Amino acid sequence: MAFGFGRLRLSSEAFWRLTPRELAAAIGRETGPAHAPLDRASLAALMARFPD
């Protein structure tokens, strides 16, 4: 809600009329594409590189 009202500057009526898919598309347009989570091999490589 904070993102919809604050960053997207939607009215209350417009916000509540959005479908979850429409809201996700609007958020994605503002924030860029979501990054996929690390797979096991990438996490192991990251942990080896930064062991602390």
RAPEDA-V28477 format. One record per residue. N is the residue number from 1. RES is the residue in three letters. D_CENTER is the distance of its C-alpha to the mean C-alpha in Angstrom with 2 decimals. Layout:
# RAPEDA-V28477
n = <N & N>
res = <RES & RES>
d_center = <D_CENTER & D_CENTER>
This chain:
# RAPEDA-V28477
n = <1 & 2 & 3 & 4 & 5 & 6 & 7 & 8 & 9 & 10 & 11 & 12 & 13 & 14 & 15 & 16 & 17 & 18 & 19 & 20 & 21 & 22 & 23 & 24 & 25 & 26 & 27 & 28 & 29 & 30 & 31 & 32 & 33 & 34 & 35 & 36 & 37 & 38 & 39 & 40 & 41 & 42 & 43 & 44 & 45 & 46 & 47 & 48 & 49 & 50 & 51 & 52>
res = <MET & ALA & PHE & GLY & PHE & GLY & ARG & LEU & ARG & LEU & SER & SER & GLU & ALA & PHE & TRP & ARG & LEU & THR & PRO & ARG & GLU & LEU & ALA & ALA & ALA & ILE & GLY & ARG & GLU & THR & GLY & PRO & ALA & HIS & ALA & PRO & LEU & ASP & ARG & ALA & SER & LEU & ALA & ALA & LEU & MET & ALA & ARG & PHE & PRO & ASP>
d_center = <13.58 & 13.57 & 10.76 & 12.69 & 16.00 & 15.50 & 13.33 & 13.83 & 17.33 & 17.75 & 20.94 & 21.11 & 22.65 & 20.09 & 17.18 & 19.08 & 20.09 & 16.65 & 15.98 & 12.78 & 12.48 & 13.21 & 10.72 & 7.84 & 9.76 & 10.22 & 6.76 & 6.40 & 9.84 & 9.33 & 6.75 & 7.93 & 7.53 & 5.61 & 8.53 & 10.75 & 12.12 & 15.55 & 18.51 & 21.65 & 23.51 & 20.87 & 20.60 & 24.42 & 24.76 & 22.50 & 24.51 & 27.71 & 26.84 & 25.92 & 28.12 & 27.98>
